[in-house]
Amino acid sequence: MEQELIAHYELLVNRYQQKLDQNRFKLRNLSWLRLAAFLSVIPVFIYLMPISHLIGWTLVLICLSAFFWMVKQSVITERLLKYYQNLVDINTHEIRAMHRDFSAFDPGNEFIYPNHDFSYDLDLFGESSFFQFLNRTITSGGKNKMAGYIQQSNPAAETIHQKQSAINELAACLDWRQQFLATGRNTERKDSAELVFLENETLQLKHTSFLKIVLAIIPALTLLLGALSVFDFIPNSFFYLAILVQWILFLNYSRTIGIFGKAFGVKTKLLNQYSDLLLLIEKKEFQSEYLVHQKSKLYNHGKPASQITSSLQKILNELDYRQNILVGFALDSLLLWDIRCIYRMHKWQNSYGSQLKEWFDVIAEFDALISLSNLNYNHPEWVVPTIHSEGFTIQAENLGHPLIAKEKRIDNPFHLSNEEQIVIITGANMAGKSTFLRTVAINMILASQGCKVCASAFCFSPVRLFTHMRTTDNLMKDESYFYAELLRLKYMLELLHQGENLFIIIDEMLKGTNSIDKLSGSVELLKQLIHLKTHCMVATHDLKLTELAESYPIIIKNQCFDVNLSGDELQFDYLLRDGVTSTMNATFLMRKMGIIT
């Protein structure tokens, strides 16, 4: 199955590379033809103009028209070049990802937060992280939204069902997903918040009622006086006076024009990107309730968001005419151009500005869902989880860690139900305890977000995940390792006493104290968790802790990862078994490495 996916991605790379080469060839030809059209004006002036002005000017107009048409075609072709290059890159990166190379994708380093319920323990963010494995986002909003998704583990069951349908639908739309990504990659990733102007942040424009009348009368009067003066019906001074009035108005609003220009002017390119993404969503027909609902947010009284944002983009483009001094001078002298632009901009803000945030949030939602659906597409052998809403359960078959390659991964069953509150897992060093804890947690996160999971069967109850696996000291706060560990456990218990429904995963609790304290403290903590009816997985080297199962035979289950000591070699099978491990390997490894004799 994996080889078939790689072959399909390679096919797409070849297809889009051909398109890319064709457009490169077309652009080269347009460049030469454009130069020829421009240079052909010279012989027309030299040889034909003296013979016939009519023929000469006609050919000049034809040559210049051809030149400008080819300029426009060159711009279109350059956009297509970027688009097809993006598609080549997208599919090349997917081929690399199928070979376990995720370096092309953003690892989300900015989301690393040691005090989160579980993200730091599970390496959700950073190089070679779970986020980098998932991430295909092309907008900052999409990246933030996806990071937020995988940092929560207990959405409502109905939300999970809806997202499952949405992700499955998008997974089947490979061409549309790649079109979305290729379009969004055409400009640099920036924060869409730059374009969001809420109603209470609207830029102020004074005397708008007065301006509405002025913009209708003054330019029309100026043009009329200009026409009358050309035909000598009135003196030129009337026309010049009208221009002077326009410049007085311009100077009066020059500071406001500068503020509007600074606030909006640099955002034209970014807005163009988002308008294209909105249009892609609007044109696509969706079936799942979740996607249909998201798309419905993109309409204002039947008018699509892409059309509304395009109208703002058009105003921004027109305001940019002022960058050409001669053009700007002519337009401001005759049409109050810059004032007209900021008036239209202000009117647009009042009508639609407060909706931009919602529209960009829809783009971010689709951007994040595309990353999740890409996971489903790349792993057709994985399973869509079923949700158990009554009580608590995890029932998994052939459960594996998503970040471990299939040929290296050892899958295991795992079952935990209402009656069995706590699973204590023992095993030698490097036998697979910590990896298995992370395997369960990562698949719980995927399941809670509506994704497939790395298993052949998976039934679970949505629940808030909490881990205690990797504690760090804090010298700046004068906190020792052990004290930091106690603070984490204290916070966990506070959540439980507040009524939070937690699924807790602990890897070797109370590591920062002596073995006697560690055992007694661990026993008391587990008794508290039993009393609070909490479900928990605990990995430990302390075999004495497993004796709790004798006092709580229904509530506590012992499982283990065993290691085989064969002569001078260690043999790990990484298979989860019922019972308590019978082998430990620390001394063996130290002797083998020459640390002790």
C-alpha positions, -999 to 999 in steps of 0.1 A, spaced: 0 0 0 28 24 9 46 17 -24 14 24 -43 11 58 -26 47 67 -33 42 57 -70 11 79 -72 30 109 -57 59 103 -82 33 103 -110 20 136 -98 56 150 -96 62 140 -132 28 155 -143 34 188 -127 70 190 -137 58 187 -173 34 215 -168 62 235 -152 85 229 -181 58 239 -206 51 271 -188 89 279 -186 91 274 -224 60 296 -229 74 324 -207 107 324 -227 88 327 -259 66 355 -245 97 374 -234 112 373 -270 79 381 -286 73 409 -262 107 424 -270 100 420 -308 66 437 -305 82 467 -286 112 470 -310 89 468 -341 76 502 -332 110 517 -343 110 508 -380 73 518 -382 83 553 -371 113 554 -394 99 539 -426 61 540 -425 52 571 -406 66 595 -433 46 576 -460 13 574 -442 4 586 -407 -28 566 -407 -10 533 -415 19 542 -392 -2 550 -361 -24 520 -368 6 496 -368 20 514 -337 -12 508 -318 -13 471 -330 23 466 -318 17 483 -285 -15 463 -279 4 431 -287 31 442 -263 7 449 -234 -12 417 -241 20 397 -238 30 415 -206 -3 404 -191 2 368 -204 37 368 -189 23 378 -155 -3 350 -157 24 325 -168 47 335 -139 19 328 -115 13 294 -131 51 287 -128 49 293 -90 17 272 -88 32 242 -106 65 245 -87 45 244 -55 27 213 -66 60 196 -75 74 206 -41 42 194 -23 44 159 -38 82 157 -35 78 164 2 51 137 6 75 112 -11 102 121 14 76 119 43 67 84 32 104 76 37 102 91 72 119 124 63 97 152 77 124 180 76 104 200 50 76 207 75 75 232 103 81 215 136 62 241 157 91 249 181 71 280 194 45 257 209 69 238 232 55 243 267 68 222 296 38 228 319 11 216 294 -10 186 305 8 163 281 24 180 250 59 182 265 60 147 277 48 133 244 72 154 222 43 169 203 64 198 191 100 204 180 123 186 156 112 151 146 80 157 166 44 145 162 34 180 150 61 179 123 48 145 113 13 159 108 19 195 97 11 205 61 -4 239 69 4 270 47 -11 298 69 -2 309 103 -38 306 114 -39 270 102 -7 261 120 -20 277 153 -53 260 150 -37 225 144 -14 231 173 -44 239 194 -62 208 182 -35 183 192 -31 200 226 -67 191 236 -79 155 240 -115 157 252 -138 174 227 -175 163 227 -183 130 210 -206 147 185 -177 171 175 -154 141 170 -181 123 148 -184 155 127 -147 159 122 -143 122 113 -167 127 84 -150 160 74 -115 145 75 -126 114 56 -143 136 29 -112 158 25 -89 128 24 -106 116 -7 -101 151 -24 -64 149 -31 -64 172 -61 -84 199 -43 -63 196 -11 -31 201 -32 -47 229 -51 -54 247 -18 -19 242 -5 -3 252 -38 -24 284 -39 -16 293 -3 21 288 -8 23 315 -35 32 342 -10 52 342 22 35 328 53 22 358 73 -2 364 101 -38 369 88 -44 390 119 -26 418 99 -57 420 78 -83 418 106 -99 451 115 -126 447 141 -154 472 144 -139 489 175 -105 492 157 -119 508 125 -97 536 112 -115 570 115 -125 591 86 -140 626 94 -170 642 77 -180 611 56 -214 626 47 -197 658 34 -172 636 15 -199 616 -2 -213 648 -17 -179 663 -25 -168 631 -43 -199 631 -64 -198 668 -74 -162 681 -74 -146 656 -99 -177 658 -122 -176 696 -121 -138 696 -127 -141 674 -158 -170 695 -171 -150 727 -167 -120 711 -184 -141 701 -214 -157 735 -216 -123 753 -215 -108 730 -242 -135 742 -266 -131 778 -254 -166 781 -239 -151 794 -206 -117 807 -196 -91 781 -185 -89 798 -150 -122 781 -140 -107 747 -147 -75 756 -128 -96 768 -99 -114 735 -97 -80 717 -97 -69 740 -69 -100 731 -48 -92 694 -53 -57 699 -40 -69 719 -10 -91 690 -2 -62 665 -8 -39 685 15 -66 686 42 -69 648 41 -32 640 34 -25 628 69 -55 605 69 -46 592 35 -11 584 48 -26 565 78 -49 545 56 -21 538 31 2 526 58 -25 504 75 -37 488 43 -12 493 15 13 466 23 -13 440 27 -25 438 -9 -4 407 -17 -15 389 14 -51 397 8 -48 383 -27 -37 350 -13 -66 348 11 -91 358 -15 -79 329 -37 -83 304 -8 -118 317 0 -128 312 -37 -115 276 -37 -136 268 -6 -167 285 -21 -165 266 -54 -161 232 -37 -193 212 -30 -190 195 4 -212 167 19 -202 165 55 -221 186 80 -189 201 95 -175 213 62 -209 226 50 -212 246 82 -177 261 78 -184 271 42 -217 287 52 -198 313 72 -183 327 40 -215 344 28 -229 379 37 -266 381 26 -257 357 -3 -226 376 -13 -195 354 -11 -165 364 10 -141 360 -20 -160 386 -39 -161 410 -9 -124 406 -2 -117 410 -39 -135 444 -38 -112 455 -10 -82 442 -29 -93 463 -59 -94 494 -37 -60 487 -23 -46 482 -59 -62 516 -69 -47 533 -39 -13 520 -50 -16 541 -82 -3 570 -60 32 553 -61 35 566 -97 40 603 -91 27 614 -126 -3 591 -125 -11 600 -89 -8 638 -96 -32 635 -126 -58 613 -107 -57 635 -76 -61 667 -97 -91 655 -116 -109 628 -95 -99 633 -59 -85 598 -63 -68 591 -30 -97 606 -10 -121 585 -30 -100 553 -22 -100 559 15 -137 568 15 -144 534 -2 -121 517 22 -138 532 52 -172 522 38 -159 486 32 -146 484 68 -179 495 83 -198 469 62 -175 439 63 -144 446 85 -158 427 115 -163 395 94 -127 392 82 -117 374 114 -144 348 109 -135 343 72 -98 338 79 -107 315 107 -126 293 82 -94 293 60 -74 283 91 -99 255 98 -96 241 63 -59 244 64 -57 224 97 -82 198 85 -62 193 53 -32 183 74 -53 158 93 -69 144 62 -35 141 46 -26 117 75 -57 96 67 -48 95 30 -12 85 36 -23 57 60 -52 38 44 -45 7 65 -51 26 98 -86 25 113 -113 51 121 -119 49 159 -153 42 174 -165 63 203 -177 49 236 -197 75 254 -208 56 285 -182 53 312 -146 48 302 -129 24 278 -99 19 256 -100 -12 234 -72 -14 209 -59 -41 186 -25 -40 169 -18 -6 184 14 11 172 33 44 174 25 66 143 61 79 141 77 45 140 81 30 105 58 1 98 86 -24 91 102 -15 125 71 -11 146 58 -38 170 21 -35 175 3 -45 207 -32 -49 220 -44 -27 249 -76 -30 269 -87 -8 298 -124 -7 309 -144 8 337 -136 -19 362 -99 -20 355 -88 15 366 -51 11 367 -25 -7 345 9 -11 360 35 -19 333 69 -33 343 99 -41 322 136 -39 318 154 -8 305 148 -2 267 121 -30 267 95 -5 254 76 8 284 79 45 277 73 41 240 41 22 247 28 48 270 34 74 243 18 51 218 -15 50 237 -14 87 243 -6 98 207 -34 76 193 -58 90 219 -50 125 206 -55 114 170 -88 97 178 -100 128 197 -94 149 166 -114 127 142 -83 111 126 -75 75 119 -53 58 145 -24 34 141 -43 3 149 -65 -24 134 -93 -17 159 -98 12 183 -126 21 206 -122 49 232 -139 73 255 -131 110 250 -113 121 282 -88 148 293 -53 133 290 -27 141 317 8 128 317 37 127 342 67 114 323 94 141 320 98 166 348 124 194 347 139 214 376 139 252 375 170 268 389 156 303 382 127 296 406 150 276 429 130 244 423 147 211 426 138 182 404 118 164 431 100 196 441 90 202 405 77 166 403 56 171 434 42 203 420 31 184 389 14 156 409 -2 182 432 -17 200 401 -29 166 388 -47 159 421 -62 194 422 -78 188 388 -92 155 400 -107 171 431 -122 198 409 -142 170 391 -120 167 360 -123 134 343 -86 125 336 -68 96 319 -34 97 336 -2 83 322 28 81 346 63 70 337 83 61 368 68 84 395 88 100 423 121 95 405 138 122 426 138 104 460 151 72 476 136 38 469 118 35 503 101 69 500 95 63 464 76 30 470 55 43 499 47 75 481 38 57 449 15 33 468 -4 61 485 -7 81 453 -22 51 435 -46 45 464 -58 81 460 -63 76 422 -83 44 430 -105 64 455 -110 91 429 -121 65 404 -94 76 380 -81 56 350 -43 54 348 -13 38 332 19 35 353 53 23 340 77 14 368 109 -5 376 97 -10 411 83 -46 412 70 -41 447 44 -17 433 28 -45 414 18 -62 446 -10 -37 449 -29 -59 425 -33 -85 452 -53 -60 473 -72 -46 443 -75 -76 419 -103 -61 398 -91 -25 398 -54 -30 391 -39 -51 362 -2 -59 358 13 -61 324 49 -62 313 76 -61 286 101 -89 290 136 -91 278 155 -123 270 191 -125 283 207 -150 259 244 -155 267 261 -122 260 231 -107 241 199 -90 249 168 -99 229 138 -75 229 105 -85 214 86 -54 226 54 -75 231 31 -65 259 21 -94 282 0 -99 312 19 -103 345 51 -89 360 85 -89 343 110 -114 355 141 -98 341 160 -66 347 191 -55 326 207 -25 341 237 -44 356 240 -65 325 242 -34 303 267 -16 325 290 -47 324 286 -50 287 296 -14 282 325 -16 305 311 8 331 315 -19 358 333 -52 359 
